[in-house]
Amino acid sequence: MLKRRTRNNSKPPLVSVYDGRIFLGRIFDRGAEGYECFDRDETSLGFFSNQRAALDAFDPLMLGEDAPPF
């Protein structure tokens, strides 16, 4: 029987990621599986072996200081 993996986010997030005051997403500690990142729309950005690699997954989402205001 195949076990289907669900996105059960009942375990508290390791960290919420922000660019200034803009929420980008969360990084969850998945134990032996590593770290899983989700963007603000709850889309998985993937699994990563360490915290630094997980945080780097958010680099393309960061707006930076030169971004126009909302």
N, CA, C, O and CB atoms as a CASP TS submission, in Angstrom:
PFRMAT TS
TARGET T0000
AUTHOR 0000-0000-0000
METHOD Language model
MODEL 1
PARENT N/A
ATOM      1  N   MET     1       0.848  -1.182   0.000  1.00  0.00           N
ATOM      2  CA  MET     1       0.000   0.000   0.000  1.00  0.00           C
ATOM      3  C   MET     1       0.890   1.241   0.000  1.00  0.00           C
ATOM      4  O   MET     1       1.817   1.342   0.805  1.00  0.00           O
ATOM      5  CB  MET     1      -0.963   0.000   1.227  1.00  0.00           C
ATOM      6  N   LEU     2       0.618   2.164  -0.880  1.00  0.00           N
ATOM      7  CA  LEU     2       1.368   3.406  -0.939  1.00  0.00           C
ATOM      8  C   LEU     2       0.818   4.398   0.071  1.00  0.00           C
ATOM      9  O   LEU     2      -0.394   4.558   0.213  1.00  0.00           O
ATOM     10  CB  LEU     2       1.326   3.998  -2.350  1.00  0.00           C
ATOM     11  N   LYS     3       1.719   5.051   0.761  1.00  0.00           N
ATOM     12  CA  LYS     3       1.307   6.105   1.668  1.00  0.00           C
ATOM     13  C   LYS     3       1.418   7.423   0.938  1.00  0.00           C
ATOM     14  O   LYS     3       2.482   7.773   0.427  1.00  0.00           O
ATOM     15  CB  LYS     3       2.158   6.108   2.964  1.00  0.00           C
ATOM     16  N   ARG     4       0.358   8.129   0.891  1.00  0.00           N
ATOM     17  CA  ARG     4       0.385   9.442   0.248  1.00  0.00           C
ATOM     18  C   ARG     4       0.771  10.483   1.279  1.00  0.00           C
ATOM     19  O   ARG     4       0.194  10.564   2.363  1.00  0.00           O
ATOM     20  CB  ARG     4      -0.988   9.785  -0.396  1.00  0.00           C
ATOM     21  N   ARG     5       1.733  11.253   0.923  1.00  0.00           N
ATOM     22  CA  ARG     5       2.193  12.289   1.836  1.00  0.00           C
ATOM     23  C   ARG     5       1.278  13.503   1.741  1.00  0.00           C
ATOM     24  O   ARG     5       1.023  14.022   0.655  1.00  0.00           O
ATOM     25  CB  ARG     5       3.652  12.683   1.527  1.00  0.00           C
ATOM     26  N   THR     6       0.802  13.934   2.863  1.00  0.00           N
ATOM     27  CA  THR     6      -0.046  15.121   2.892  1.00  0.00           C
ATOM     28  C   THR     6       0.758  16.282   3.438  1.00  0.00           C
ATOM     29  O   THR     6       1.758  16.096   4.132  1.00  0.00           O
ATOM     30  CB  THR     6      -1.321  14.883   3.743  1.00  0.00           C
ATOM     31  N   ARG     7       0.314  17.465   3.120  1.00  0.00           N
ATOM     32  CA  ARG     7       0.967  18.657   3.651  1.00  0.00           C
ATOM     33  C   ARG     7       0.365  18.974   5.003  1.00  0.00           C
ATOM     34  O   ARG     7      -0.384  19.938   5.160  1.00  0.00           O
ATOM     35  CB  ARG     7       0.822  19.864   2.683  1.00  0.00           C
ATOM     36  N   ASN     8       0.705  18.147   5.975  1.00  0.00           N
ATOM     37  CA  ASN     8       0.229  18.373   7.324  1.00  0.00           C
ATOM     38  C   ASN     8       1.208  19.314   8.007  1.00  0.00           C
ATOM     39  O   ASN     8       2.313  18.912   8.371  1.00  0.00           O
ATOM     40  CB  ASN     8       0.080  17.036   8.112  1.00  0.00           C
ATOM     41  N   ASN     9       0.811  20.531   8.175  1.00  0.00           N
ATOM     42  CA  ASN     9       1.690  21.525   8.768  1.00  0.00           C
ATOM     43  C   ASN     9       1.411  21.682  10.255  1.00  0.00           C
ATOM     44  O   ASN     9       1.505  22.786  10.791  1.00  0.00           O
ATOM     45  CB  ASN     9       1.534  22.862   8.059  1.00  0.00           C
ATOM     46  N   SER    10       1.063  20.565  10.937  1.00  0.00           N
ATOM     47  CA  SER    10       0.748  20.646  12.345  1.00  0.00           C
ATOM     48  C   SER    10       1.988  20.907  13.186  1.00  0.00           C
ATOM     49  O   SER    10       1.879  21.459  14.281  1.00  0.00           O
ATOM     50  CB  SER    10       0.074  19.379  12.796  1.00  0.00           C
ATOM     51  N   LYS    11       3.156  20.527  12.703  1.00  0.00           N
ATOM     52  CA  LYS    11       4.393  20.816  13.413  1.00  0.00           C
ATOM     53  C   LYS    11       4.685  22.307  13.249  1.00  0.00           C
ATOM     54  O   LYS    11       4.559  22.845  12.149  1.00  0.00           O
ATOM     55  CB  LYS    11       5.583  19.935  12.879  1.00  0.00           C
ATOM     56  N   PRO    12       5.075  22.979  14.339  1.00  0.00           N
ATOM     57  CA  PRO    12       5.301  24.420  14.205  1.00  0.00           C
ATOM     58  C   PRO    12       6.410  24.738  13.206  1.00  0.00           C
ATOM     59  O   PRO    12       7.371  23.981  13.071  1.00  0.00           O
ATOM     60  CB  PRO    12       5.644  25.020  15.559  1.00  0.00           C
ATOM     61  N   PRO    13       6.269  25.863  12.507  1.00  0.00           N
ATOM     62  CA  PRO    13       7.307  26.215  11.535  1.00  0.00           C
ATOM     63  C   PRO    13       8.607  26.528  12.253  1.00  0.00           C
ATOM     64  O   PRO    13       8.617  27.004  13.388  1.00  0.00           O
ATOM     65  CB  PRO    13       6.870  27.415  10.672  1.00  0.00           C
ATOM     66  N   LEU    14       9.689  26.253  11.569  1.00  0.00           N
ATOM     67  CA  LEU    14      10.986  26.621  12.097  1.00  0.00           C
ATOM     68  C   LEU    14      11.125  28.136  12.070  1.00  0.00           C
ATOM     69  O   LEU    14      11.592  28.755  13.027  1.00  0.00           O
ATOM     70  CB  LEU    14      12.119  25.947  11.296  1.00  0.00           C
ATOM     71  N   VAL    15      10.707  28.716  10.949  1.00  0.00           N
ATOM     72  CA  VAL    15      10.845  30.163  10.815  1.00  0.00           C
ATOM     73  C   VAL    15       9.885  30.689   9.751  1.00  0.00           C
ATOM     74  O   VAL    15       9.589  30.004   8.771  1.00  0.00           O
ATOM     75  CB  VAL    15      12.299  30.540  10.461  1.00  0.00           C
ATOM     76  N   SER    16       9.410  31.896   9.956  1.00  0.00           N
ATOM     77  CA  SER    16       8.677  32.621   8.927  1.00  0.00           C
ATOM     78  C   SER    16       9.673  33.555   8.263  1.00  0.00           C
ATOM     79  O   SER    16      10.519  34.140   8.939  1.00  0.00           O
ATOM     80  CB  SER    16       7.442  33.408   9.520  1.00  0.00           C
ATOM     81  N   VAL    17       9.582  33.701   6.951  1.00  0.00           N
ATOM     82  CA  VAL    17      10.553  34.474   6.192  1.00  0.00           C
ATOM     83  C   VAL    17       9.897  35.756   5.682  1.00  0.00           C
ATOM     84  O   VAL    17       8.828  35.726   5.072  1.00  0.00           O
ATOM     85  CB  VAL    17      11.122  33.641   5.015  1.00  0.00           C
ATOM     86  N   TYR    18      10.560  36.878   5.943  1.00  0.00           N
ATOM     87  CA  TYR    18      10.063  38.189   5.530  1.00  0.00           C
ATOM     88  C   TYR    18      11.139  38.928   4.750  1.00  0.00           C
ATOM     89  O   TYR    18      12.333  38.719   4.965  1.00  0.00           O
ATOM     90  CB  TYR    18       9.618  39.019   6.754  1.00  0.00           C
ATOM     91  N   ASP    19      10.707  39.788   3.850  1.00  0.00           N
ATOM     92  CA  ASP    19      11.572  40.768   3.204  1.00  0.00           C
ATOM     93  C   ASP    19      11.067  42.113   3.696  1.00  0.00           C
ATOM     94  O   ASP    19      10.109  42.657   3.148  1.00  0.00           O
ATOM     95  CB  ASP    19      11.549  40.656   1.605  1.00  0.00           C
ATOM     96  N   GLY    20      11.698  42.644   4.715  1.00  0.00           N
ATOM     97  CA  GLY    20      11.158  43.820   5.386  1.00  0.00           C
ATOM     98  C   GLY    20       9.893  43.425   6.115  1.00  0.00           C
ATOM     99  O   GLY    20       9.924  42.571   7.000  1.00  0.00           O
ATOM    100  N   ARG    21       8.776  44.043   5.748  1.00  0.00           N
ATOM    101  CA  ARG    21       7.486  43.683   6.350  1.00  0.00           C
ATOM    102  C   ARG    21       6.647  42.800   5.436  1.00  0.00           C
ATOM    103  O   ARG    21       5.489  42.514   5.740  1.00  0.00           O
ATOM    104  CB  ARG    21       6.705  44.938   6.696  1.00  0.00           C
ATOM    105  N   ILE    22       7.222  42.366   4.321  1.00  0.00           N
ATOM    106  CA  ILE    22       6.494  41.535   3.359  1.00  0.00           C
ATOM    107  C   ILE    22       6.741  40.064   3.665  1.00  0.00           C
ATOM    108  O   ILE    22       7.878  39.595   3.631  1.00  0.00           O
ATOM    109  CB  ILE    22       6.920  41.867   1.904  1.00  0.00           C
ATOM    110  N   PHE    23       5.667  39.343   3.963  1.00  0.00           N
ATOM    111  CA  PHE    23       5.750  37.916   4.274  1.00  0.00           C
ATOM    112  C   PHE    23       6.022  37.140   2.995  1.00  0.00           C
ATOM    113  O   PHE    23       5.285  37.266   2.017  1.00  0.00           O
ATOM    114  CB  PHE    23       4.444  37.413   4.954  1.00  0.00           C
ATOM    115  N   LEU    24       7.091  36.331   3.003  1.00  0.00           N
ATOM    116  CA  LEU    24       7.457  35.526   1.834  1.00  0.00           C
ATOM    117  C   LEU    24       7.043  34.073   1.973  1.00  0.00           C
ATOM    118  O   LEU    24       6.693  33.441   0.977  1.00  0.00           O
ATOM    119  CB  LEU    24       8.942  35.603   1.598  1.00  0.00           C
ATOM    120  N   GLY    25       7.075  33.524   3.182  1.00  0.00           N
ATOM    121  CA  GLY    25       6.716  32.122   3.368  1.00  0.00           C
ATOM    122  C   GLY    25       7.264  31.565   4.663  1.00  0.00           C
ATOM    123  O   GLY    25       7.620  32.306   5.579  1.00  0.00           O
ATOM    124  N   ARG    26       7.325  30.226   4.724  1.00  0.00           N
ATOM    125  CA  ARG    26       7.764  29.540   5.940  1.00  0.00           C
ATOM    126  C   ARG    26       8.707  28.395   5.600  1.00  0.00           C
ATOM    127  O   ARG    26       8.672  27.830   4.507  1.00  0.00           O
ATOM    128  CB  ARG    26       6.556  29.013   6.729  1.00  0.00           C
ATOM    129  N   ILE    27       9.550  28.075   6.572  1.00  0.00           N
ATOM    130  CA  ILE    27      10.425  26.907   6.481  1.00  0.00           C
ATOM    131  C   ILE    27      10.049  25.974   7.622  1.00  0.00           C
ATOM    132  O   ILE    27      10.053  26.369   8.788  1.00  0.00           O
ATOM    133  CB  ILE    27      11.952  27.312   6.544  1.00  0.00           C
ATOM    134  N   PHE    28       9.722  24.723   7.275  1.00  0.00           N
ATOM    135  CA  PHE    28       9.347  23.724   8.263  1.00  0.00           C
ATOM    136  C   PHE    28      10.466  22.709   8.435  1.00  0.00           C
ATOM    137  O   PHE    28      11.079  22.275   7.460  1.00  0.00           O
ATOM    138  CB  PHE    28       8.044  23.023   7.858  1.00  0.00           C
ATOM    139  N   ASP    29      10.723  22.341   9.671  1.00  0.00           N
ATOM    140  CA  ASP    29      11.691  21.293   9.980  1.00  0.00           C
ATOM    141  C   ASP    29      10.979  19.955   9.821  1.00  0.00           C
ATOM    142  O   ASP    29      10.039  19.657  10.558  1.00  0.00           O
ATOM    143  CB  ASP    29      12.288  21.461  11.432  1.00  0.00           C
ATOM    144  N   ARG    30      11.423  19.150   8.860  1.00  0.00           N
ATOM    145  CA  ARG    30      10.803  17.852   8.594  1.00  0.00           C
ATOM    146  C   ARG    30      11.655  16.700   9.119  1.00  0.00           C
ATOM    147  O   ARG    30      11.562  15.578   8.621  1.00  0.00           O
ATOM    148  CB  ARG    30      10.566  17.681   7.097  1.00  0.00           C
ATOM    149  N   GLY    31      12.467  16.971  10.102  1.00  0.00           N
ATOM    150  CA  GLY    31      13.280  15.929  10.729  1.00  0.00           C
ATOM    151  C   GLY    31      14.325  15.380   9.774  1.00  0.00           C
ATOM    152  O   GLY    31      15.076  16.132   9.153  1.00  0.00           O
ATOM    153  N   ALA    32      14.362  14.061   9.666  1.00  0.00           N
ATOM    154  CA  ALA    32      15.366  13.392   8.830  1.00  0.00           C
ATOM    155  C   ALA    32      15.209  13.740   7.348  1.00  0.00           C
ATOM    156  O   ALA    32      16.159  13.592   6.579  1.00  0.00           O
ATOM    157  CB  ALA    32      15.274  11.880   9.013  1.00  0.00           C
ATOM    158  N   GLU    33      14.035  14.197   6.942  1.00  0.00           N
ATOM    159  CA  GLU    33      13.800  14.559   5.539  1.00  0.00           C
ATOM    160  C   GLU    33      14.426  15.901   5.185  1.00  0.00           C
ATOM    161  O   GLU    33      14.595  16.202   4.003  1.00  0.00           O
ATOM    162  CB  GLU    33      12.306  14.599   5.250  1.00  0.00           C
ATOM    163  N   GLY    34      14.769  16.702   6.166  1.00  0.00           N
ATOM    164  CA  GLY    34      15.364  18.007   5.925  1.00  0.00           C
ATOM    165  C   GLY    34      14.389  19.129   6.223  1.00  0.00           C
ATOM    166  O   GLY    34      13.609  19.051   7.172  1.00  0.00           O
ATOM    167  N   TYR    35      14.437  20.162   5.418  1.00  0.00           N
ATOM    168  CA  TYR    35      13.615  21.360   5.606  1.00  0.00           C
ATOM    169  C   TYR    35      12.777  21.590   4.361  1.00  0.00           C
ATOM    170  O   TYR    35      13.271  21.515   3.236  1.00  0.00           O
ATOM    171  CB  TYR    35      14.496  22.603   5.910  1.00  0.00           C
ATOM    172  N   GLU    36      11.491  21.875   4.586  1.00  0.00           N
ATOM    173  CA  GLU    36      10.593  22.122   3.460  1.00  0.00           C
ATOM    174  C   GLU    36      10.153  23.576   3.497  1.00  0.00           C
ATOM    175  O   GLU    36       9.777  24.098   4.547  1.00  0.00           O
ATOM    176  CB  GLU    36       9.361  21.167   3.498  1.00  0.00           C
ATOM    177  N   CYS    37      10.205  24.223   2.342  1.00  0.00           N
ATOM    178  CA  CYS    37       9.823  25.632   2.228  1.00  0.00           C
ATOM    179  C   CYS    37       8.485  25.763   1.516  1.00  0.00           C
ATOM    180  O   CYS    37       8.188  25.035   0.569  1.00  0.00           O
ATOM    181  CB  CYS    37      10.906  26.431   1.478  1.00  0.00           C
ATOM    182  N   PHE    38       7.693  26.699   1.991  1.00  0.00           N
ATOM    183  CA  PHE    38       6.437  27.059   1.348  1.00  0.00           C
ATOM    184  C   PHE    38       6.415  28.562   1.151  1.00  0.00           C
ATOM    185  O   PHE    38       6.788  29.315   2.050  1.00  0.00           O
ATOM    186  CB  PHE    38       5.214  26.588   2.185  1.00  0.00           C
ATOM    187  N   ASP    39       5.977  29.006  -0.026  1.00  0.00           N
ATOM    188  CA  ASP    39       5.843  30.441  -0.239  1.00  0.00           C
ATOM    189  C   ASP    39       4.556  30.933   0.421  1.00  0.00           C
ATOM    190  O   ASP    39       3.839  30.152   1.046  1.00  0.00           O
ATOM    191  CB  ASP    39       5.850  30.779  -1.757  1.00  0.00           C
ATOM    192  N   ARG    40       4.265  32.221   0.284  1.00  0.00           N
ATOM    193  CA  ARG    40       3.094  32.794   0.963  1.00  0.00           C
ATOM    194  C   ARG    40       1.769  32.229   0.460  1.00  0.00           C
ATOM    195  O   ARG    40       0.749  32.343   1.138  1.00  0.00           O
ATOM    196  CB  ARG    40       3.090  34.292   0.794  1.00  0.00           C
ATOM    197  N   ASP    41       1.780  31.621  -0.727  1.00  0.00           N
ATOM    198  CA  ASP    41       0.568  31.008  -1.268  1.00  0.00           C
ATOM    199  C   ASP    41       0.471  29.527  -0.928  1.00  0.00           C
ATOM    200  O   ASP    41      -0.366  28.815  -1.483  1.00  0.00           O
ATOM    201  CB  ASP    41       0.521  31.189  -2.771  1.00  0.00           C
ATOM    202  N   GLU    42       1.335  29.053  -0.005  1.00  0.00           N
ATOM    203  CA  GLU    42       1.380  27.656   0.430  1.00  0.00           C
ATOM    204  C   GLU    42       1.841  26.702  -0.667  1.00  0.00           C
ATOM    205  O   GLU    42       1.519  25.515  -0.619  1.00  0.00           O
ATOM    206  CB  GLU    42       0.021  27.232   0.921  1.00  0.00           C
ATOM    207  N   THR    43       2.585  27.193  -1.650  1.00  0.00           N
ATOM    208  CA  THR    43       3.168  26.356  -2.689  1.00  0.00           C
ATOM    209  C   THR    43       4.542  25.908  -2.216  1.00  0.00           C
ATOM    210  O   THR    43       5.369  26.727  -1.817  1.00  0.00           O
ATOM    211  CB  THR    43       3.259  27.116  -4.053  1.00  0.00           C
ATOM    212  N   SER    44       4.779  24.605  -2.261  1.00  0.00           N
ATOM    213  CA  SER    44       6.064  24.091  -1.807  1.00  0.00           C
ATOM    214  C   SER    44       7.182  24.536  -2.745  1.00  0.00           C
ATOM    215  O   SER    44       7.064  24.442  -3.966  1.00  0.00           O
ATOM    216  CB  SER    44       6.027  22.560  -1.711  1.00  0.00           C
ATOM    217  N   LEU    45       8.264  25.021  -2.151  1.00  0.00           N
ATOM    218  CA  LEU    45       9.454  25.390  -2.910  1.00  0.00           C
ATOM    219  C   LEU    45      10.455  24.241  -2.919  1.00  0.00           C
ATOM    220  O   LEU    45      11.502  24.328  -3.562  1.00  0.00           O
ATOM    221  CB  LEU    45      10.097  26.657  -2.325  1.00  0.00           C
ATOM    222  N   GLY    46      10.133  23.168  -2.205  1.00  0.00           N
ATOM    223  CA  GLY    46      10.985  21.988  -2.212  1.00  0.00           C
ATOM    224  C   GLY    46      11.549  21.640  -0.848  1.00  0.00           C
ATOM    225  O   GLY    46      11.308  22.320   0.149  1.00  0.00           O
ATOM    226  N   PHE    47      12.318  20.539  -0.843  1.00  0.00           N
ATOM    227  CA  PHE    47      13.007  20.058   0.348  1.00  0.00           C
ATOM    228  C   PHE    47      14.481  20.401   0.236  1.00  0.00           C
ATOM    229  O   PHE    47      15.055  20.379  -0.853  1.00  0.00           O
ATOM    230  CB  PHE    47      12.808  18.531   0.533  1.00  0.00           C
ATOM    231  N   PHE    48      15.090  20.719   1.371  1.00  0.00           N
ATOM    232  CA  PHE    48      16.490  21.112   1.398  1.00  0.00           C
ATOM    233  C   PHE    48      17.186  20.429   2.564  1.00  0.00           C
ATOM    234  O   PHE    48      16.576  20.166   3.600  1.00  0.00           O
ATOM    235  CB  PHE    48      16.632  22.646   1.500  1.00  0.00           C
ATOM    236  N   SER    49      18.462  20.146   2.384  1.00  0.00           N
ATOM    237  CA  SER    49      19.200  19.371   3.385  1.00  0.00           C
ATOM    238  C   SER    49      19.609  20.197   4.594  1.00  0.00           C
ATOM    239  O   SER    49      19.861  19.638   5.661  1.00  0.00           O
ATOM    240  CB  SER    49      20.426  18.764   2.760  1.00  0.00           C
ATOM    241  N   ASN    50      19.681  21.521   4.452  1.00  0.00           N
ATOM    242  CA  ASN    50      20.073  22.342   5.595  1.00  0.00           C
ATOM    243  C   ASN    50      19.298  23.655   5.594  1.00  0.00           C
ATOM    244  O   ASN    50      18.652  24.014   4.610  1.00  0.00           O
ATOM    245  CB  ASN    50      21.591  22.614   5.574  1.00  0.00           C
ATOM    246  N   GLN    51      19.376  24.359   6.713  1.00  0.00           N
ATOM    247  CA  GLN    51      18.613  25.591   6.879  1.00  0.00           C
ATOM    248  C   GLN    51      19.042  26.675   5.898  1.00  0.00           C
ATOM    249  O   GLN    51      18.197  27.402   5.375  1.00  0.00           O
ATOM    250  CB  GLN    51      18.757  26.100   8.293  1.00  0.00           C
ATOM    251  N   ARG    52      20.320  26.790   5.647  1.00  0.00           N
ATOM    252  CA  ARG    52      20.829  27.835   4.741  1.00  0.00           C
ATOM    253  C   ARG    52      20.281  27.640   3.329  1.00  0.00           C
ATOM    254  O   ARG    52      19.846  28.598   2.691  1.00  0.00           O
ATOM    255  CB  ARG    52      22.375  27.825   4.714  1.00  0.00           C
ATOM    256  N   ALA    53      20.303  26.402   2.846  1.00  0.00           N
ATOM    257  CA  ALA    53      19.780  26.113   1.507  1.00  0.00           C
ATOM    258  C   ALA    53      18.278  26.403   1.449  1.00  0.00           C
ATOM    259  O   ALA    53      17.778  26.896   0.437  1.00  0.00           O
ATOM    260  CB  ALA    53      20.058  24.637   1.119  1.00  0.00           C
ATOM    261  N   ALA    54      17.570  26.102   2.520  1.00  0.00           N
ATOM    262  CA  ALA    54      16.132  26.378   2.572  1.00  0.00           C
ATOM    263  C   ALA    54      15.876  27.880   2.501  1.00  0.00           C
ATOM    264  O   ALA    54      14.977  28.321   1.784  1.00  0.00           O
ATOM    265  CB  ALA    54      15.511  25.790   3.858  1.00  0.00           C
ATOM    266  N   LEU    55      16.645  28.659   3.228  1.00  0.00           N
ATOM    267  CA  LEU    55      16.480  30.102   3.200  1.00  0.00           C
ATOM    268  C   LEU    55      16.826  30.675   1.828  1.00  0.00           C
ATOM    269  O   LEU    55      16.171  31.607   1.362  1.00  0.00           O
ATOM    270  CB  LEU    55      17.344  30.749   4.272  1.00  0.00           C
ATOM    271  N   ASP    56      17.844  30.126   1.183  1.00  0.00           N
ATOM    272  CA  ASP    56      18.230  30.587  -0.154  1.00  0.00           C
ATOM    273  C   ASP    56      17.126  30.380  -1.186  1.00  0.00           C
ATOM    274  O   ASP    56      17.111  31.063  -2.210  1.00  0.00           O
ATOM    275  CB  ASP    56      19.484  29.868  -0.606  1.00  0.00           C
ATOM    276  N   ALA    57      16.202  29.452  -0.938  1.00  0.00           N
ATOM    277  CA  ALA    57      15.094  29.207  -1.867  1.00  0.00           C
ATOM    278  C   ALA    57      14.196  30.431  -1.997  1.00  0.00           C
ATOM    279  O   ALA    57      13.464  30.559  -2.979  1.00  0.00           O
ATOM    280  CB  ALA    57      14.269  28.003  -1.405  1.00  0.00           C
ATOM    281  N   PHE    58      14.242  31.329  -1.020  1.00  0.00           N
ATOM    282  CA  PHE    58      13.402  32.535  -1.042  1.00  0.00           C
ATOM    283  C   PHE    58      14.050  33.695  -1.783  1.00  0.00           C
ATOM    284  O   PHE    58      13.394  34.710  -2.012  1.00  0.00           O
ATOM    285  CB  PHE    58      13.079  32.964   0.369  1.00  0.00           C
ATOM    286  N   ASP    59      15.311  33.576  -2.163  1.00  0.00           N
ATOM    287  CA  ASP    59      16.007  34.678  -2.836  1.00  0.00           C
ATOM    288  C   ASP    59      15.249  35.233  -4.046  1.00  0.00           C
ATOM    289  O   ASP    59      15.157  36.453  -4.183  1.00  0.00           O
ATOM    290  CB  ASP    59      17.371  34.215  -3.276  1.00  0.00           C
ATOM    291  N   PRO    60      14.702  34.384  -4.932  1.00  0.00           N
ATOM    292  CA  PRO    60      13.981  34.947  -6.085  1.00  0.00           C
ATOM    293  C   PRO    60      12.711  35.711  -5.701  1.00  0.00           C
ATOM    294  O   PRO    60      12.195  36.484  -6.508  1.00  0.00           O
ATOM    295  CB  PRO    60      13.619  33.840  -7.043  1.00  0.00           C
ATOM    296  N   LEU    61      12.204  35.510  -4.490  1.00  0.00           N
ATOM    297  CA  LEU    61      10.967  36.164  -4.060  1.00  0.00           C
ATOM    298  C   LEU    61      11.221  37.506  -3.387  1.00  0.00           C
ATOM    299  O   LEU    61      10.295  38.293  -3.194  1.00  0.00           O
ATOM    300  CB  LEU    61      10.206  35.262  -3.115  1.00  0.00           C
ATOM    301  N   MET    62      12.469  37.767  -3.031  1.00  0.00           N
ATOM    302  CA  MET    62      12.781  39.000  -2.311  1.00  0.00           C
ATOM    303  C   MET    62      12.737  40.197  -3.248  1.00  0.00           C
ATOM    304  O   MET    62      13.229  40.139  -4.375  1.00  0.00           O
ATOM    305  CB  MET    62      14.158  38.901  -1.645  1.00  0.00           C
ATOM    306  N   LEU    63      12.147  41.269  -2.772  1.00  0.00           N
ATOM    307  CA  LEU    63      11.977  42.473  -3.574  1.00  0.00           C
ATOM    308  C   LEU    63      13.144  43.427  -3.418  1.00  0.00           C
ATOM    309  O   LEU    63      13.536  44.087  -4.381  1.00  0.00           O
ATOM    310  CB  LEU    63      10.695  43.170  -3.200  1.00  0.00           C
ATOM    311  N   GLY    64      13.691  43.509  -2.247  1.00  0.00           N
ATOM    312  CA  GLY    64      14.809  44.408  -2.009  1.00  0.00           C
ATOM    313  C   GLY    64      14.377  45.849  -1.839  1.00  0.00           C
ATOM    314  O   GLY    64      13.199  46.181  -1.967  1.00  0.00           O
ATOM    315  N   GLU    65      15.337  46.689  -1.550  1.00  0.00           N
ATOM    316  CA  GLU    65      15.051  48.101  -1.269  1.00  0.00           C
ATOM    317  C   GLU    65      14.653  48.891  -2.504  1.00  0.00           C
ATOM    318  O   GLU    65      14.003  49.930  -2.385  1.00  0.00           O
ATOM    319  CB  GLU    65      16.250  48.746  -0.638  1.00  0.00           C
ATOM    320  N   ASP    66      15.031  48.417  -3.693  1.00  0.00           N
ATOM    321  CA  ASP    66      14.731  49.160  -4.910  1.00  0.00           C
ATOM    322  C   ASP    66      13.357  48.868  -5.493  1.00  0.00           C
ATOM    323  O   ASP    66      12.982  49.430  -6.522  1.00  0.00           O
ATOM    324  CB  ASP    66      15.763  48.868  -5.932  1.00  0.00           C
ATOM    325  N   ALA    67      12.621  48.004  -4.847  1.00  0.00           N
ATOM    326  CA  ALA    67      11.294  47.642  -5.363  1.00  0.00           C
ATOM    327  C   ALA    67      10.323  48.806  -5.166  1.00  0.00           C
ATOM    328  O   ALA    67      10.408  49.528  -4.172  1.00  0.00           O
ATOM    329  CB  ALA    67      10.756  46.362  -4.657  1.00  0.00           C
ATOM    330  N   PRO    68       9.410  48.984  -6.104  1.00  0.00           N
ATOM    331  CA  PRO    68       8.416  50.061  -5.947  1.00  0.00           C
ATOM    332  C   PRO    68       7.468  49.748  -4.795  1.00  0.00           C
ATOM    333  O   PRO    68       7.187  48.577  -4.544  1.00  0.00           O
ATOM    334  CB  PRO    68       7.613  50.262  -7.257  1.00  0.00           C
ATOM    335  N   PRO    69       6.973  50.748  -4.096  1.00  0.00           N
ATOM    336  CA  PRO    69       6.038  50.489  -2.996  1.00  0.00           C
ATOM    337  C   PRO    69       4.725  49.942  -3.511  1.00  0.00           C
ATOM    338  O   PRO    69       4.355  50.170  -4.663  1.00  0.00           O
ATOM    339  CB  PRO    69       5.789  51.760  -2.193  1.00  0.00           C
ATOM    340  N   PHE    70       4.025  49.223  -2.660  1.00  0.00           N
ATOM    341  CA  PHE    70       2.730  48.638  -3.031  1.00  0.00           C
ATOM    342  C   PHE    70       1.639  49.645  -2.888  1.00  0.00           C
ATOM    343  O   PHE    70       0.477  49.338  -3.155  1.00  0.00           O
ATOM    344  CB  PHE    70       2.416  47.418  -2.189  1.00  0.00           C
TER
END
